[in-house]
């Protein structure tokens, strides 16, 4: 089953209304006798970020803001739970600190993202 028309329509939609997502993955490398945490860029993909929801919590010593969104990517995007995603859409860059399990379809994949900020 070849869905090239549907894939082209999805990418055209992302080009028109969406943005670009950069996917980063953490890892460890050995530096002499110690291990150092690294973060490597896996790729940049056309995307669409939607479905914002947020909650504010007042707390001590600082308040916390949690927001969630859904990200739509091409099916070939390499995204796993725990990856960090930076989305540049409509001139703003949002940084999300964790990704859930992607739901993969023949034309696109959808993943829920979460961001926590201390305000």
C-alpha positions as CSV (number, residue, x, y, z in Angstrom):
1,X,0.0,0.0,0.0
2,X,1.6,3.2,-1.2
3,X,0.3,6.4,0.4
4,X,2.6,8.9,-1.3
5,X,-0.3,11.4,-2.0
6,X,-1.3,11.4,1.7
7,X,2.3,11.8,2.9
8,X,2.8,14.7,0.4
9,X,-0.4,16.3,1.7
10,X,0.7,15.9,5.3
11,X,4.2,17.5,4.6
12,X,2.5,20.3,2.6
13,X,0.2,21.0,5.5
14,X,3.2,21.1,7.9
15,X,5.1,23.4,5.6
16,X,2.1,25.8,5.5
17,X,1.0,25.8,9.1
18,X,3.6,24.0,11.1
19,X,7.2,24.3,12.0
20,X,10.4,22.3,12.5
21,X,11.2,19.9,15.4
22,X,14.7,19.1,16.5
23,X,15.0,15.8,18.3
24,X,17.7,15.2,20.9
25,X,18.7,12.0,22.7
26,X,20.8,11.7,25.9
27,X,23.6,9.3,26.2
28,X,26.8,8.6,28.0
29,X,30.4,8.6,26.8
30,X,33.6,7.7,28.6
31,X,36.0,10.6,29.2
32,X,39.2,9.0,30.6
33,X,38.1,7.3,33.8
34,X,34.7,8.9,34.1
35,X,31.4,8.9,32.2
36,X,29.9,12.1,30.9
37,X,26.3,12.7,29.9
38,X,25.9,13.9,26.3
39,X,23.0,15.0,24.2
40,X,23.1,14.5,20.4
41,X,20.9,15.9,17.7
42,X,19.1,13.0,15.9
43,X,17.4,15.0,13.2
44,X,15.2,17.9,12.2
45,X,11.7,17.2,10.9
46,X,8.8,19.2,9.6
47,X,6.1,19.1,12.2
48,X,2.8,20.5,13.6
49,X,2.4,21.3,17.3
50,X,-1.2,21.4,18.7
51,X,-3.4,20.8,21.6
52,X,-2.0,23.0,24.4
53,X,-3.1,22.5,27.9
54,X,-1.5,23.8,31.0
55,X,-1.7,23.9,34.8
56,X,-0.1,26.2,37.3
57,X,0.8,25.1,40.8
58,X,1.7,27.4,43.6
59,X,4.3,25.9,45.8
60,X,7.3,26.5,48.0
61,X,10.0,27.4,47.3
62,X,8.8,28.1,43.7
63,X,5.7,27.8,41.6
64,X,5.6,25.2,38.8
65,X,4.0,25.4,35.4
66,X,3.2,22.2,33.5
67,X,2.1,22.3,29.9
68,X,1.3,19.6,27.4
69,X,1.1,19.5,23.6
70,X,0.7,17.0,20.8
71,X,3.3,16.8,18.1
72,X,2.7,15.5,14.6
73,X,5.8,14.3,12.7
74,X,6.5,12.3,9.5
75,X,6.5,8.5,10.0
76,X,10.3,8.2,9.5
77,X,11.1,10.5,12.4
78,X,13.3,8.7,15.0
79,X,11.5,9.6,18.3
80,X,11.5,7.6,21.5
81,X,10.1,8.2,25.0
82,X,12.4,10.4,27.0
83,X,13.8,12.3,24.0
84,X,14.1,16.1,24.3
85,X,12.3,18.0,21.5
86,X,12.7,21.7,20.5
87,X,9.9,22.9,18.3
88,X,10.2,26.1,16.3
89,X,6.7,27.2,15.1
90,X,5.3,30.6,14.2
91,X,8.6,32.3,15.2
92,X,8.8,30.9,18.7
93,X,10.9,28.0,20.0
94,X,9.4,25.7,22.7
95,X,11.6,23.2,24.6
96,X,9.9,20.0,25.8
97,X,11.7,17.8,28.3
98,X,10.1,14.5,27.7
99,X,8.2,12.6,25.0
100,X,5.7,9.9,25.4
101,X,5.4,6.7,23.3
102,X,4.7,7.8,19.7
103,X,1.6,6.5,18.0
104,X,2.7,5.5,14.5
105,X,0.5,5.6,11.4
106,X,1.3,5.1,7.7
107,X,1.2,8.8,6.9
108,X,2.4,10.5,10.2
109,X,3.1,9.8,13.9
110,X,1.7,11.6,16.9
111,X,3.4,12.0,20.3
112,X,2.3,13.8,23.4
113,X,5.0,16.1,24.9
114,X,5.3,17.6,28.3
115,X,7.1,20.6,29.6
116,X,7.7,21.6,33.2
117,X,8.9,25.1,34.1
118,X,9.8,26.6,37.4
119,X,8.5,30.1,37.5
